[in-house]
Amino acid sequence: MRWLLLAVLCVPFFGLAACSNSPTSPDANGNFKLMLKDSPFSDAKSVLITFTDVSAHRSGEGGFTTIGTGTRTCDLKKLQSSQDLLGAGTIAQGHYTQIRLVVSSAVIYFDNAASGSACAASIAAPAGRSATVEIPSGEIKLNREFDVPASGSTTMVLDFDGDKSIRETGNSRFMMQPVIAVVSVQ
């Protein structure tokens, strides 16, 4: 009888202890930044790529977590000798296995460069000759494992290779098959 009473009293205690490390507790989150740089398409003055979703897949969770919010447009030509922020946010600590980028549009500008930042919520199209770049899948998945520590920070830098990613298919049509490498994870 004493053992049964002890077991009944201990179960709630161990249950509470097990819940203290749940991913929803505030101390179980870390910061994640995704940076982008480029060696862009050489025949262009600007290459504007619009990303509508940046997310990461957490191991064992079966789903993607959005990193940051909103649409982000980057001019790959301005990222030749620098890098800029593609997404940032607080996400659950843990082991991640994949980054997913959803690309909604890509346009090459041949005559003039876009003004302003390399990456922003939106970038005004420059004047002059341009061509829409077809994106067959619209989604890029990068299989790269990384960890986000609780109350810590992880930064991943991606290198978008414009010359290898964008191909002229004839009749002034262009297609993108993104070639992106993970340069570093810190």
N, C-alpha and C positions, 0 to 999 in steps of 0.2 A: 504494500500500500504506500509506504514512504517513497519508493522508487517511482511509482506512478505519479504521485503528487510532485515530486522533483522534476519529472519529465514534463508535466503539464506547465509548471512554472518556467522551465528553461526554454521551451519552444518559442514563446514570444520574444524572449531576450535574443536568441540566436537569429530569429527572423529579422529583428531590427538591425542587428549587426550586419547581416547580409545585405540589407537595403542601403546601408550607408555608402557603398561604393557604386551606386547606380549611376548610369550616364547622365541622368537628369539632375543630379545634385550639382550645385554651382562649382564645387571644387573639382569636378570631373571634366572640366572643359579646358581647352588650350586654344591658342591663336594659330591660324594658318594663313599664309600669304602665298599667292601664286603670281610670280613675276614673268614677264615675257620680253624676249629680245629677238633679234632677227638678222639674217643675212638675206635681204629681200630680192624680189624679182628685179633684175638689173635694167630692164627696158622701161621702167616706169618712174614717174616723179613721186607718185603716192600709190599705196596699195592699202585701201581701207577695208578692214575685216570687222564685221559686227558679230560679237558673241552675245547670245541671249541667255546662256546658262553655263555656269562653271560649277561643277560639283565633284565630290569625292566619295568613293565607295568604302565603307568601313567593313573590315573583315568580320564575318559572322553575323552581320546585321541584315544582309540581304537587300540593302537599299542605298540610294545616293543621298548625300547631304549637300544642300546648296551652299556655296561659298560666296558670301556677299549677296547683293541684290541688284537687280536691274540689268539692263543692256549696257554693254561696254564696246566701244569702237576703238580700234587701234590702227594707226598708220604704220605699217611695217617698215617703210623707208626711214622713219624717224627712230627706229629701234636698232639701226645698224651698229652704233657705237654706244648704246645705252640700253637700259631696261626700264620697264614701267609696270605698274600694278595692273594685273588682269582681274584678280579677285582676292578678297580678304574677309575673314570672319572668325567668329568663335565657334568651334565645333567640338564635339565630344572627344575626350581623350581616347586613344586606342591605336590600333594597327589598321592602316588603310592600304588598299591594294590597287586602286585605279583612280585616275582623274578623267572626267568627261567634260568636253567642251562642245557646246552646241553653237554652230555657226549659221547665222541666218542670211548673211549676204557678204559678198566680196566684190569690189570694183577696183579696176586699175585705171589710173589717171596718167596720161602720157605727156601732157603739155605743161601742167603746173602742179606744184606741191600744195598740199592742204596746209592751212595755217593752224597754229595752236599746239596743244599738247600731243604727245605720241599716243596716249590712251585717255579717253574721256567718255562721259555718258553719251555724247554724240560729237561728231566732227563734221563741219560743213564741207560739202563737196567742192573741190576747186573747179575753176572754169577750164574749158578745153575738152579735147578728145578723151574719151573714156571707153571702157569695155566692161561689161558685167562678166564676172567669173562664175561659171556653173560649179556647184558643189554637190556631187552625186548623193552623198549620204546626209550631209548637214551635221554629222556628229563625229567627233574625234574622241577615241578612247585611248588613253595612255596607261599601259600596264606597268606601273612602278610602285613598289611597296615603300611605305614610309610610316613613321610613327608621330603622333601628336601627344606630347606629354601633358598631364594635368597641370594647369597654371603655368604652362611653358609656351614656347613659340616654335613653329616650324615654318621655314621658307623654302619653296621650290621654285627654281628658275627653269623656264622652258625656252628653247631656241627654235623658232619657227623659220624654216629654211625656204624662203620665197622662191629662189631659183629652182629648187627641186620640186616645189609644191605646185607651181603654176605652169601650165603648158598651153601653148597656142595649138588649137586643134584644126585650124584652117578657117578661111572665110572670116577672119577677125574674131573668131570665137576662142574663148579661153576656158579651161577647166582646172579645178583645184583638186589635187589628191594630196592633202596635207602631210608634210614631212616635218615632224616635230620631235625634238630630242629633249630629254630631261638632262639639263646641264649639271644641276646640283640640288641637293636636299640638305638643309642645315637646320 
